[in-house]
Amino acid sequence: MTKPWDETSEHLLRELAPQVLGAVARRFRDFSSAEDAVQEAMIAAFTQWPEEGIPDNPRGWLIQVASRRMTDQLRSEIARRARETAVATEMETMAPTLDIEPDIDPDDTLVLLFMCCHPALTSSSAIALTLRAVGGLTTAEIANAFLVPEATMAQRISRAKKSIKASGIPFQLPSSEKRAEQLPAVLHVLYLIFNEGYASSVGARLQRLDLAREAMRLTRSAKKLLPEDAEVTGLLALMLLTDARRAARTGPDEELIPLDKQNRSLWDRAEIAEGTELLTAALSKGTVGLYQLQAAIAAVHDEAALAEDTDWPQILALYELLKRVSPGPMVTLNHAIAAAMVHGPGKGLELLRTLDTDPRLAGHYRLDAVRAHLLEMIGDHESAIRHFRIAASRTTSLPEQNYLTTQAARLDDATRNPKN
């Protein structure tokens, strides 16, 4: 008996994709070809299931279709090599029995994550490959998310798969030592995917819910497979505590609403509660890492019923600890904001000056945007207007650009027409 296609069916395919890819790749020992075969199986499901209904064993159906694609490919390769006498033996040893579903190894999804986020790949390639192989998104969907042509994204994914093949990475979990070395790269990719979904760097939309939710789903999978790892738990907590504010971040016309102006009654209290619980569990492990500290900062913001109730001294202390654990220009930038809220805008501007010669932040709109806000706080409206406009010219996010341009216009109008 089959089940009808409904709005949850697409989510089912997303969840099954890494399981099916893991099973097929493990059987055939060819990640690149298996990934192509599973994508064909997914396309077949998208085409057939809405009309024919979902099979009783959807995972087995997908594995069978993908395995047939792999078998056809093997048969073609064997034929091309004119090895007719070896066909029967090779097919028997290399191809699974199609009417039997291969065992699903619960570690397969984790293996895929580590392969897709291998240090041999660039961040952009790792993100694309993770979304396709582990997330089950099509090339077109990934290309649309990052506003690049589908052909460009297809080339990026193809290069990533070739890099994995050339590196000779086996389809198996790394040793515990190697896993510890590579886990930060895995978490960084998931973090980047979430950030792009929560605050899109390009285009007319401030948020890409599909990417943010996919990052959260994949991080939940990682936590399920690595339940004792405090940083995996910390990353999921950070995502939940941040995503909880999503509904309040934009207005009816997709305009950006900054944190201190948001309607906090729109914040998702269930996500905040879950994130806080996860953070508490992670901190109890005794080791504090990058994502736990960021989650702790997000939690302090979420605890404040009003913007003026925010415990900025605690946030400042957390940023000072974060600077020691994971120093970097963005951490320094946010530390400057917290310092300004505790010690005054002059202190914040002093800290910003240390970033002016940092090539990693050169030309980044956020440096000018933060400087503009602090200059406004000290009453230097002319300089603030200039930096708001510079920041607006440097961002590729239309909502960010509109917000910054509006701030410049607001200050310009106040300067030209002061109230008596």
C-alpha positions in Angstrom: 0.0 0.0 0.0 1.3 3.5 -0.9 0.9 6.7 1.0 -0.3 9.9 -0.7 2.1 12.7 -1.5 1.7 15.7 0.8 3.6 18.7 2.1 5.7 16.5 4.4 6.9 14.2 1.6 9.6 16.6 0.4 11.0 16.7 4.0 11.0 12.9 4.0 13.2 12.9 0.9 15.6 15.4 2.4 16.0 13.1 5.5 16.4 10.0 3.4 19.0 11.4 1.0 22.1 11.0 3.2 21.0 7.6 4.4 20.5 6.4 0.9 23.8 7.9 -0.3 25.6 6.4 2.6 24.3 2.9 1.9 25.0 3.1 -1.9 28.5 4.7 -1.5 29.4 2.2 1.2 28.4 -0.7 -1.1 30.0 0.5 -4.3 32.9 2.4 -2.7 32.5 5.2 -5.2 31.2 8.4 -3.6 31.1 10.6 -6.7 29.2 8.1 -8.8 26.9 7.1 -5.9 26.0 10.8 -5.3 25.0 11.1 -9.0 23.0 7.9 -8.8 21.2 9.0 -5.7 20.4 12.4 -7.2 18.8 10.5 -10.2 16.8 8.4 -7.7 15.6 11.6 -5.9 14.5 13.1 -9.2 12.7 9.9 -10.1 10.9 10.1 -6.7 9.9 13.7 -7.2 8.5 12.7 -10.6 6.7 9.5 -9.7 5.6 9.7 -6.1 3.2 12.6 -6.4 1.3 10.6 -9.0 1.8 7.0 -7.8 2.0 7.6 -4.0 4.9 7.1 -1.6 6.1 3.4 -1.4 5.7 1.5 1.8 9.5 1.4 2.0 10.6 4.7 0.5 14.2 4.3 1.6 14.4 0.8 0.0 12.8 2.2 -3.1 15.5 5.0 -3.4 18.3 2.6 -2.7 17.1 0.2 -5.3 16.7 2.8 -8.0 20.1 4.3 -7.2 21.7 0.8 -7.1 20.3 0.1 -10.5 21.8 3.3 -11.9 25.2 2.2 -10.4 24.8 -1.3 -11.8 24.0 0.1 -15.3 27.1 2.2 -15.1 29.2 -0.7 -14.1 27.8 -2.8 -16.9 28.6 0.0 -19.3 32.1 0.3 -18.1 32.7 -3.5 -18.3 31.3 -3.6 -21.8 33.5 -0.7 -22.9 36.5 -2.7 -21.7 35.4 -5.7 -23.6 35.6 -7.9 -20.6 32.7 -10.1 -21.4 34.0 -13.1 -19.6 34.4 -11.2 -16.4 30.9 -9.7 -16.4 29.1 -12.3 -14.3 31.9 -12.4 -11.7 32.4 -8.6 -11.4 28.7 -7.8 -11.3 28.2 -10.4 -8.5 30.9 -8.9 -6.4 30.3 -5.3 -7.0 26.5 -4.9 -7.3 24.1 -5.5 -4.4 21.0 -7.7 -4.8 18.4 -5.3 -5.9 15.5 -6.8 -4.0 17.3 -6.6 -0.7 17.7 -3.3 1.0 21.4 -2.8 2.1 21.9 -2.4 5.9 21.8 1.2 7.0 24.8 2.2 9.1 23.8 5.0 11.5 27.3 6.4 11.0 26.8 6.9 7.2 25.4 10.4 7.6 28.4 11.4 9.8 30.8 9.9 7.2 29.2 12.0 4.5 29.5 15.1 6.6 33.2 14.5 7.2 33.8 13.8 3.6 31.9 16.8 2.3 33.7 19.1 4.8 37.1 17.7 4.3 40.0 20.2 4.7 41.1 19.5 1.1 38.0 21.5 0.0 37.4 25.2 0.0 34.6 26.5 2.2 32.4 27.3 -0.8 32.9 23.9 -2.2 32.3 22.2 1.1 29.0 24.1 1.6 27.7 23.3 -1.8 28.7 19.6 -1.6 27.2 19.3 2.0 23.9 20.8 0.9 23.7 18.4 -2.1 25.0 15.2 -0.7 23.9 15.4 2.9 21.0 17.9 2.6 19.5 16.4 -0.5 19.1 19.8 -2.3 19.3 19.8 -6.0 22.0 21.8 -7.8 19.4 24.3 -9.0 18.2 24.8 -5.4 21.7 25.4 -4.2 22.5 27.8 -7.1 19.3 29.7 -6.4 20.2 30.0 -2.7 23.6 31.6 -3.5 22.3 33.6 -6.6 24.8 32.0 -9.0 24.0 30.2 -12.3 23.1 26.6 -12.1 26.1 25.7 -14.4 28.5 27.5 -12.1 27.2 25.6 -9.1 27.4 22.3 -11.0 31.0 23.0 -11.8 31.7 23.8 -8.2 30.2 20.6 -7.0 31.9 18.6 -9.7 35.3 20.0 -8.7 34.6 19.2 -5.1 33.8 15.6 -5.9 36.9 15.3 -8.1 39.0 16.6 -5.1 37.5 14.0 -2.8 38.2 11.3 -5.4 41.8 12.5 -6.0 42.5 12.6 -2.3 41.6 8.9 -1.9 39.5 9.6 1.2 37.9 6.2 2.1 34.2 5.9 2.9 34.6 5.4 6.6 34.6 7.4 9.7 38.0 9.0 10.5 39.8 7.7 13.5 38.9 9.4 16.8 42.1 11.4 16.5 41.4 12.5 12.9 37.8 13.1 13.7 38.7 15.5 16.5 41.0 17.3 14.0 38.3 17.6 11.3 35.2 18.2 13.4 35.9 22.0 13.6 35.7 22.1 9.8 32.4 20.2 9.8 30.9 22.6 12.4 32.3 25.6 10.5 30.5 24.6 7.3 27.2 24.1 9.2 27.7 27.4 10.9 28.3 29.2 7.5 25.2 27.6 6.0 23.1 28.8 8.9 24.5 32.3 8.8 23.8 32.6 5.1 20.2 31.5 5.8 19.8 33.8 8.8 21.4 36.9 7.2 21.8 36.4 3.5 24.9 38.1 2.1 23.3 38.8 -1.3 20.0 39.6 -2.9 16.7 41.1 -1.9 15.9 38.8 1.0 17.3 39.3 4.4 16.7 35.7 5.4 16.8 32.4 3.6 14.6 30.1 5.8 15.4 27.0 3.7 19.1 27.3 4.3 18.8 28.1 8.0 16.4 25.2 8.6 18.6 22.9 6.6 21.7 23.8 8.7 19.7 23.2 11.9 18.5 19.8 10.6 22.0 18.7 9.7 23.3 19.9 13.1 20.6 18.0 14.9 21.8 14.9 12.9 25.4 15.6 13.9 24.3 15.9 17.6 22.4 12.7 17.4 25.5 10.9 16.1 27.9 12.8 18.5 25.7 13.3 21.6 28.6 13.8 24.0 30.4 16.5 22.0 29.9 19.9 23.7 30.7 22.0 20.7 28.1 20.2 18.5 25.5 20.8 21.2 26.7 24.4 21.5 26.3 25.0 17.8 22.8 23.7 17.8 22.0 25.8 20.8 23.4 28.9 19.1 21.3 28.2 16.0 18.1 27.8 18.0 18.7 30.9 20.2 19.5 33.0 17.1 16.7 31.6 14.9 14.2 32.3 17.7 14.3 36.0 16.7 13.6 35.4 13.1 10.0 36.5 13.0 10.9 39.9 14.5 13.9 40.7 12.2 12.0 42.0 9.2 9.0 44.2 8.7 6.1 43.7 6.2 8.2 44.9 3.3 11.3 42.8 4.2 12.9 45.8 5.8 15.6 45.0 8.4 14.6 45.6 12.1 17.7 45.8 14.4 17.8 43.9 17.6 17.0 46.8 19.9 13.9 47.7 17.9 12.4 44.3 17.6 9.0 43.3 19.0 10.2 40.6 21.4 6.8 39.1 21.8 7.4 37.6 18.4 10.4 35.7 19.5 10.0 31.9 19.6 10.0 31.0 23.2 10.0 27.3 22.5 13.3 27.6 20.5 14.8 29.8 23.3 13.9 27.2 25.9 15.3 24.4 23.9 18.5 26.3 23.1 19.0 27.3 26.7 18.6 23.7 27.8 21.1 22.5 25.3 23.5 25.3 26.2 23.3 24.4 29.9 24.0 20.7 29.0 27.0 21.7 26.9 28.5 24.0 29.5 28.2 21.2 32.1 30.8 19.2 30.1 33.5 21.4 31.5 35.2 22.6 28.3 34.0 25.8 26.8 34.4 26.4 23.1 33.7 28.9 20.3 30.0 27.9 19.7 29.1 27.5 23.4 30.3 31.1 24.0 28.4 32.5 21.1 25.3 30.6 22.3 25.8 32.1 25.8 25.9 35.6 24.3 22.7 34.9 22.3 21.1 33.5 25.4 21.8 36.8 27.3 20.1 38.8 24.6 17.1 36.4 24.5 16.7 36.7 28.3 16.1 40.4 28.1 12.4 41.3 28.0 13.3 44.8 26.8 16.4 46.0 24.9 17.3 48.3 27.9 17.2 45.2 30.2 20.1 43.6 28.3 22.9 42.6 30.6 25.7 44.2 28.6 28.4 43.7 31.3 27.9 40.0 31.1 28.0 40.1 27.2 31.2 42.1 27.4 32.7 39.5 29.7 31.7 36.7 27.4 33.2 38.5 24.4 36.5 39.0 26.3 36.6 35.3 26.9 35.7 34.6 23.3 38.6 36.8 22.1 40.9 34.5 24.1 39.3 31.3 22.8 38.9 32.2 19.2 40.4 35.6 18.3 39.4 37.2 15.1 38.3 40.5 13.5 34.6 39.8 13.8 34.9 38.9 17.4 36.8 42.1 18.0 34.1 44.1 16.1 31.4 42.7 18.3 33.5 43.1 21.4 33.8 46.8 20.5 30.0 47.1 20.4 29.7 45.5 23.9 32.4 47.7 25.2 30.6 50.8 23.9 27.4 49.7 25.6 29.2 49.3 28.9 31.9 52.0 28.9 30.6 54.4 26.3 30.9 54.9 22.5 34.4 56.4 22.8 35.7 53.1 24.1 34.1 51.3 21.3 35.6 53.6 18.7 39.0 53.1 20.2 38.7 49.4 19.8 37.5 49.8 16.2 40.6 51.7 15.3 42.6 48.5 15.9 40.7 46.9 13.0 41.5 49.6 10.4 44.7 48.0 9.4 43.4 44.4 9.5 43.3 43.1 5.9 40.7 40.5 6.9 38.1 43.2 7.5 39.3 45.7 4.9 36.4 47.1 3.0 33.8 45.1 5.0 30.6 47.0 5.4 30.1 46.0 9.0 33.1 47.9 10.2 31.7 51.1 8.7 28.2 50.4 9.9 29.3 49.8 13.5 31.5 52.9 13.4 28.6 55.0 12.1 26.3 53.9 14.9 29.0 54.7 17.5 29.7 58.1 15.9 26.0 58.8 16.1 26.0 57.9 19.8 28.7 60.6 20.5 26.9 63.2 18.4 29.2 63.3 15.4 26.4 63.1 12.9 28.3 64.3 9.9 30.9 61.5 10.2 28.1 59.0 11.0 26.3 59.9 7.8 29.5 59.4 5.8 30.1 55.9 7.3 26.5 54.8 6.9 26.7 55.7 3.2 30.1 53.9 2.8 28.7 50.8 4.5 25.6 50.9 2.3 27.8 51.0 -0.8 29.8 48.0 0.3 27.0 45.5 1.2 25.4 43.2 -1.4 22.4 42.6 0.7 19.5 44.8 -0.4 17.7 44.9 3.0 21.0 45.8 4.7 21.7 48.5 2.0 18.2 50.0 2.5 18.6 50.1 6.2 21.9 51.8 6.1 20.8 54.3 3.5 17.7 55.0 5.6 19.9 55.7 8.7 22.0 58.1 6.7 18.9 59.9 5.4 17.4 60.1 8.9 20.5 61.7 10.4 20.9 64.0 7.4 17.3 65.2 7.8 17.8 65.7 11.6 21.0 67.7 10.9 19.3 69.9 8.3 16.1 70.4 10.2 17.0 70.4 13.9 14.0 70.5 16.3 13.6 73.6 18.4 
